[in-house]
Amino acid sequence: MSSVTPRAVPFYCPFCGEQELRPGDPSGWRCEVCERLFELQLVAIGGEA
């Protein structure tokens, strides 16, 4: 049985701050306003790096 991790959903574009985001390639997001692609990455949970 394989576990599927849900995709983290951003609230705004880290470049322009707009909220018009769409899923881009399989691991990223695309801003419809500034047309940039970006990915989210979990660095740590609970303050430990």
Buried (B, 14 or more C-beta within 10 A) or exposed (E): EEEEEEEEEBEEBEEEEEEEBEEBEEEEBBBEEEEBEBEEEEEEEEEEE
